[in-house]
Amino acid sequence: MVRGRISRLSVRDVRFPTSLGGHGSDAMVSAGYMGARACGPSYSGVVCAVNALAHHVLNKDLKDIVGDFRGFYRQLTSDGQLRWIGPEKGVVHLATAAILNAVWDLWAKQEGKPVWKLLVDMDPRTLVSCIDFRYITDVLTEEDALEILQKGQVGKKEREEQMLAQGYPAYTTSCAWLGYSDDTLKQVGATALQQGWLRADLLVKNLFLQMMDANQRWDVPEAVEWMSKLAKFKPLWIEEPTSPDDILGHATISKALVPLGIGVATGEQCHNRVIFKQLLQAKALQFLQIDSCRLGSINENLSVLLMAKKFEIPVCPHAGGVGLCELVQHLIIFDYISVSASLKNRMCEYVDHLHEHFKYPVMIQRASYMPPKDAGYSTEMKEESVRKHQYPDGEVWNKLLAAQEN
Amino acid sequence: MVRGRISRLSVRDVRFPTSLGGHGSDAMVSAGYMGARACGPSYSGVVCAVNALAHHVLNKDLKDIVGDFRGFYRQLTSDGQLRWIGPEKGVVHLATAAILNAVWDLWAKQEGKPVWKLLVDMDPRTLVSCIDFRYITDVLTEEDALEILQKGQVGKKEREEQMLAQGYPAYTTSCAWLGYSDDTLKQVGATALQQGWLRADLLVKNLFLQMMDANQRWDVPEAVEWMSKLAKFKPLWIEEPTSPDDILGHATISKALVPLGIGVATGEQCHNRVIFKQLLQAKALQFLQIDSCRLGSINENLSVLLMAKKFEIPVCPHAGGVGLCELVQHLIIFDYISVSASLKNRMCEYVDHLHEHFKYPVMIQRASYMPPKDAGYSTEMKEESVRKHQYPDGEVWNKLLAAQEN
């Protein structure tokens, strides 16, 4: 039952001063503006772009949007005035994702289901009608997608029960951010151990070398050289060894490292399905890390999950930021139940930050994401948190900015 | 002699209502905001981003910026708060280009030379010190670049004289925009003929099929199918046959079309040197179309010109928009004199729009760009034009927006 018309789009710039503590800061990206990744809240550039796209969604019936979701997606990404500052990348694409994430949240709430369940219960033809296949038909046609989803119906019920009972395996990256001192590292490491984060099946000698992350620091030859030296620590993967745009570079690195037992993981900064398509075509990655807010929402992520299935590459979502864990859990639980039907070499990132600001925060049990039960996409923030952290007028920023001036 | 400190950055949102007449509108992009491509003027999203980057440039000595231009480029593209909404793509990269274009304009004015001449006279080591080689060393190292530039010194003087006497060959795309009616098409076609735009060396039966442009409309199999059918018209190239992000797709298309005598041209929407690097590695294009405002200004374009030289692929710059012709002529004239040393299969796009708003408009003679003689990067707009077209308060927009409301 889908009803109602969209009469208002509220865009609010909510920021958390995480960069002051070094949380979430890696070698290349400071986390100060990560709020932009969550559903509503958005960094000012993204706010501009959301407002510029607003006319596509205002005064539209929700029924008409989701009834031709592929067409609506195409409409947003083909906006004549905005396409040239993308296309389908950067700020405009983040804005597209923000709008579509809100639409999915609304749709699932009307259906009275969490998004993962909405997706799991949807018939394959409707699922496929949400996907824009433009630019990927050389790898995945509508028919291919249907076939994959139809195969995924087998054993679906059992996998759903399994998820509800055991959850989806997670791994934590709360332990080792670059901004942390040695003491902080020891402390969060010990806490992670206590909380059961060291899963027997993932345990290697050194927690911090289990998976390595280069945060785009290296050129291609450097990445091969460094990782060949570090191979003795047996990392499962090297994440973002070079520029996220360098498909052929990732392919060269994979070719060198796979024989050493090291996989290449990338995706958190891959800007659309065209990049993921090529990473798969070029055998450039062994672990595919989708992001719930960088790609064009669920619509585009669906196409990536299906392409990954076709190439039999495990999806291990990126999370962290503000609300990324809340959102991406829906996608990966759907992926297991309806697409991949496998947990082999799969796990979902988890970062223990800022969940307290969400109305429906993730629930982690025994190092697993437990499927959310509340209707929607778990995107809603608490009104008080939004109010306090709104930039630049919220209480938190008022104080911080005043302190800076003194 | 470089001197002075940058004390103010003026960012103004100047727009021309070109989309009302269909000028510059292709199948995918309306031209309403193309002003953002010119140096100063910028669409509001880009304005936000320029302001967010401003602190890197304010109160800096010009001498320190250009004295470590590679470092300054890296500083802008590595901004911790902005990198994640790129990196090096979309709105933030357009903003980087806007700032750096202004810096080059200033530098050349201080040296009393047009930018092309500043570049031609610069010694190879200094030129190389402007380039950030991050992510391209697997194809072009600093040493490779130096070697190319040193070879380019031979015959430089003669080529400069040749350019000053004859100019750089141009081709016009003013004749066939999608928004034009049949009558308008006939009329602009006839005018182009009279103006000598039909160069003997480019002439084929049908002006409008000489080069074809798909404006990203096709998927890979569609592009091959269509162009195989259209091969009988013997187009020199097919431009933007598919997504600008699809390196492997362009390679597949090239492989199918080159035997039919059709080249693949792309680049106006390629967002950085990493994409160009891969297009060259994959043999995915036969004509490389740089854009003066999409890439990170001259600094990044230098690296692309040098990579193209290494792969012996002709550069045929994209132009049009607002001020793109004014800027890109400097790059291509430098390319001929100091890098490629060849005019074979090379020409620079020209569109006859909006030049009247620039202080130092391009000069076209006998279908060629005549090298600018005024100092700077030809980026400056007339103050009156800026005032009238400023969005939303300029006279032109005031009237248009008021008319819309009535």
HADDOCK unambig.tbl for C-alpha pairs under 7 A between the chains (distance, minus, plus):
assign (segid A and resid 28 and name CA) (segid B and resid 78 and name CA) 6.86 0.50 0.50
assign (segid A and resid 28 and name CA) (segid B and resid 80 and name CA) 6.35 0.50 0.50
assign (segid A and resid 29 and name CA) (segid B and resid 80 and name CA) 4.76 0.50 0.50
assign (segid A and resid 29 and name CA) (segid B and resid 81 and name CA) 6.63 0.50 0.50
assign (segid A and resid 29 and name CA) (segid B and resid 83 and name CA) 6.33 0.50 0.50
assign (segid A and resid 29 and name CA) (segid B and resid 84 and name CA) 6.29 0.50 0.50
assign (segid A and resid 30 and name CA) (segid B and resid 80 and name CA) 4.74 0.50 0.50
assign (segid A and resid 30 and name CA) (segid B and resid 81 and name CA) 5.60 0.50 0.50
assign (segid A and resid 32 and name CA) (segid B and resid 81 and name CA) 6.35 0.50 0.50
assign (segid A and resid 33 and name CA) (segid B and resid 81 and name CA) 6.29 0.50 0.50
assign (segid A and resid 45 and name CA) (segid B and resid 45 and name CA) 5.68 0.50 0.50
assign (segid A and resid 45 and name CA) (segid B and resid 48 and name CA) 5.91 0.50 0.50
assign (segid A and resid 45 and name CA) (segid B and resid 49 and name CA) 6.59 0.50 0.50
assign (segid A and resid 48 and name CA) (segid B and resid 45 and name CA) 5.93 0.50 0.50
assign (segid A and resid 49 and name CA) (segid B and resid 45 and name CA) 6.61 0.50 0.50
assign (segid A and resid 78 and name CA) (segid B and resid 28 and name CA) 6.86 0.50 0.50
assign (segid A and resid 80 and name CA) (segid B and resid 28 and name CA) 6.34 0.50 0.50
assign (segid A and resid 80 and name CA) (segid B and resid 29 and name CA) 4.74 0.50 0.50
assign (segid A and resid 80 and name CA) (segid B and resid 30 and name CA) 4.69 0.50 0.50
assign (segid A and resid 81 and name CA) (segid B and resid 29 and name CA) 6.63 0.50 0.50
assign (segid A and resid 81 and name CA) (segid B and resid 30 and name CA) 5.58 0.50 0.50
assign (segid A and resid 81 and name CA) (segid B and resid 32 and name CA) 6.32 0.50 0.50
assign (segid A and resid 81 and name CA) (segid B and resid 33 and name CA) 6.29 0.50 0.50
assign (segid A and resid 83 and name CA) (segid B and resid 29 and name CA) 6.33 0.50 0.50
assign (segid A and resid 84 and name CA) (segid B and resid 29 and name CA) 6.30 0.50 0.50
assign (segid A and resid 85 and name CA) (segid B and resid 90 and name CA) 5.40 0.50 0.50
assign (segid A and resid 85 and name CA) (segid B and resid 91 and name CA) 5.95 0.50 0.50
assign (segid A and resid 86 and name CA) (segid B and resid 90 and name CA) 5.18 0.50 0.50
assign (segid A and resid 89 and name CA) (segid B and resid 90 and name CA) 6.32 0.50 0.50
assign (segid A and resid 90 and name CA) (segid B and resid 85 and name CA) 5.41 0.50 0.50
assign (segid A and resid 90 and name CA) (segid B and resid 86 and name CA) 5.18 0.50 0.50
assign (segid A and resid 90 and name CA) (segid B and resid 89 and name CA) 6.32 0.50 0.50
assign (segid A and resid 90 and name CA) (segid B and resid 90 and name CA) 4.96 0.50 0.50
assign (segid A and resid 90 and name CA) (segid B and resid 91 and name CA) 6.67 0.50 0.50
assign (segid A and resid 91 and name CA) (segid B and resid 85 and name CA) 5.95 0.50 0.50
assign (segid A and resid 91 and name CA) (segid B and resid 90 and name CA) 6.65 0.50 0.50
assign (segid A and resid 91 and name CA) (segid B and resid 91 and name CA) 6.24 0.50 0.50
assign (segid A and resid 134 and name CA) (segid B and resid 219 and name CA) 6.33 0.50 0.50
assign (segid A and resid 135 and name CA) (segid B and resid 219 and name CA) 4.77 0.50 0.50
assign (segid A and resid 135 and name CA) (segid B and resid 220 and name CA) 6.94 0.50 0.50
assign (segid A and resid 135 and name CA) (segid B and resid 243 and name CA) 6.48 0.50 0.50
assign (segid A and resid 137 and name CA) (segid B and resid 219 and name CA) 6.73 0.50 0.50
assign (segid A and resid 138 and name CA) (segid B and resid 220 and name CA) 6.30 0.50 0.50
assign (segid A and resid 138 and name CA) (segid B and resid 221 and name CA) 6.47 0.50 0.50
assign (segid A and resid 219 and name CA) (segid B and resid 134 and name CA) 6.32 0.50 0.50
assign (segid A and resid 219 and name CA) (segid B and resid 135 and name CA) 4.75 0.50 0.50
assign (segid A and resid 219 and name CA) (segid B and resid 137 and name CA) 6.72 0.50 0.50
assign (segid A and resid 220 and name CA) (segid B and resid 135 and name CA) 6.95 0.50 0.50
assign (segid A and resid 220 and name CA) (segid B and resid 138 and name CA) 6.31 0.50 0.50
assign (segid A and resid 221 and name CA) (segid B and resid 138 and name CA) 6.45 0.50 0.50
assign (segid A and resid 243 and name CA) (segid B and resid 135 and name CA) 6.47 0.50 0.50
assign (segid A and resid 245 and name CA) (segid B and resid 274 and name CA) 6.49 0.50 0.50
assign (segid A and resid 245 and name CA) (segid B and resid 275 and name CA) 6.78 0.50 0.50
assign (segid A and resid 246 and name CA) (segid B and resid 274 and name CA) 6.17 0.50 0.50
assign (segid A and resid 248 and name CA) (segid B and resid 278 and name CA) 6.57 0.50 0.50
assign (segid A and resid 274 and name CA) (segid B and resid 245 and name CA) 6.49 0.50 0.50
assign (segid A and resid 274 and name CA) (segid B and resid 246 and name CA) 6.17 0.50 0.50
assign (segid A and resid 275 and name CA) (segid B and resid 245 and name CA) 6.78 0.50 0.50
assign (segid A and resid 278 and name CA) (segid B and resid 248 and name CA) 6.57 0.50 0.50
